[in-house]
Amino acid sequence: MSAASELHITLAGTPRAVAATTTAGQALEADGRTVIAALVNGEPRDLARELSDGDVVEPIAIDSEEGRAILRHSTAHVLAQAVQELFPEAKLGIGPPVENGFYYDFDVAEPFTPADLKSIEKKMQQIIKQGQRFDRRAVSDDDARAELATEPYKLELIGLKGGAAEAAEGASAEVGAGELTIYDNVHPRTGELCWKDLCRGPHIPTTKVIPAFKLMRTAAAYWRGKETNPQLQRVYGTAWETKDRLKEYLAFLEEAEKRDHRKLGSELDLFSIPDEIGSGLAVFHPRGGIIRRVMEDYSRKRHEESGYEFVYSPHATKSALFEKSGHLDWYAEGMYPPCSSTAVRTTT
């Protein structure tokens, strides 16, 4: 290769010279199944992205933390495509990866039913079997708005590029401070555009790379996490690098459910969590009260044996203290208003 037609890169710690149009996948000799993306200069990228001179390239394996996040984000795209094929009126929210899984939000007329989830899973399996390519392309803001004119939530995200997008729940997976990109799902044989979504990426090479997934549940979620915004339907799912890892995770959840303290507390008549008081706020019954007292006495005894002394502070104080800590400004809308001396009524 001539100097003009080659790039000098660092590949997994080793200097290499490669052709000018070499992609990350070609440089890594990635099979697209075990190595599904590349870390280029510390930034995750698709295997199909071409390299530049001086790039430092590392593989991202599907069973790594970064690899699972990419796998789950790609599975979220397949979920959204399946939903829009089955429910054409559905409008797209966001679909980021989360710990142990992913979700996607939809604006639909009616909440999804368990039967709907089964239909969506079946459609997702069909999309996965086709092996649709994830093709990335950069677009201008105006072009993105034109292409996504029927997606009101995507249009809002386009206007949130930069810091506002990073602050919005899940929005950073789709828009950031740089250029906008759209990922096309393309049929491998016909080249037909099957679906598209606004997304930063990266993604796995094709849908066929998704080894194992399952849709878990649905929930209501406010758009961008604000209760003043429209309420959307959120579909949660999980995806793993092998079917065995999926089975292990589902078995773990099943065992955890058996040991759920809320379930055991009710069954053993230890405590209840009345809706009138609030989620997670327990009212201890006599049996639970005994257990709590014994645990508190044990904790106090161990602290005293270790040389600790107990002090107590009031639950109520002057508002200036909470202003100084930042709590009053941050939680003002969800708290009782601070009481002034003229507003307090006392009785004897």
Secondary structure, 3 states (H helix, E strand, C coil): CCHHHEEEEEECCEEEEEECCCEHHHHHCCCCCCEEEEEECCEEECCCCECCCCCEEEEEECCCHHHHHHHHHHHHHHHHHHHHHHCCCCEECCCCEECCEEEEEEECCCCCCHHHHHHHHHHHHHHHHHCCEEEEEEECHHHHHHHCCCCHHHHHHHCCCCHHHHHCCCHHHCCCCCCEEEEEEECCCCCCEEEEEECCCCCCCEHHHCCEEEEEEEEEEEHHHCCCCCEEEEEEEEEECCHHHHHHHHHHHHHHHHCCHHHHHHHCCCEECCCCCCCCCCEECHHHHHHHHHHHHHHHHHHHHCCCCCCCCCCCCCHHHHHHHCHHHHHHHHCCCCCCHHHCCCCC
